[in-house]
Amino acid sequence: YEGRLNTPLRGTWDLNGGLIALKLPDEGSERLGPYLSLANTQSRHFLRAELGDGWYEEEWVARAGTRWNWTKGAATLRVENPQGRPLRLVLNLKIRSEEPRDLQLWVNGRRLRSVQVSAELRDLRVPEITVPAGASVLELRSATPPTKRQADDPRPLGFAVYGIEIEVKADGTVTEG
């Protein structure tokens, strides 16, 4: 493992921290709490994911141990699938919005799924999608424009995301989404 500077911990097991956690089949990952997970880079289901564009800085309530990121409207996740084949994923989001709105999931410029998000914080499961081998961009969009919450906070806000678990499904028939 490389430990200099502010670099991700990469090796036989990747340490993922923050908003994104991986859940791999066949004991290929392990949760270490709400904001940390390990992923076995030797697993045939391994992938890497990180926040892309369209996110505000992390916010938190230290006493409650709660952290979240607001989207600026559309926001992206960068996914690297090093396998030589597509992988099937399910996104499990802990999410809310200032007002009810649709959440559209786009993969590499193609709309695949749409689900409803409410003002109440809830766990939301986005139906299965397929990502090809190599680099992909997952985009969270909405037809409803971002909301300005309060006069003292001029930011336009999309979704408040408290956690993203990317669950890789075991091998089997790949369904195009």
Order of alpha helices (4+ residues) and beta strands (2+ residues): beta-beta-beta-beta-beta-beta-beta-beta-beta-beta-beta-beta-beta-beta-beta-beta
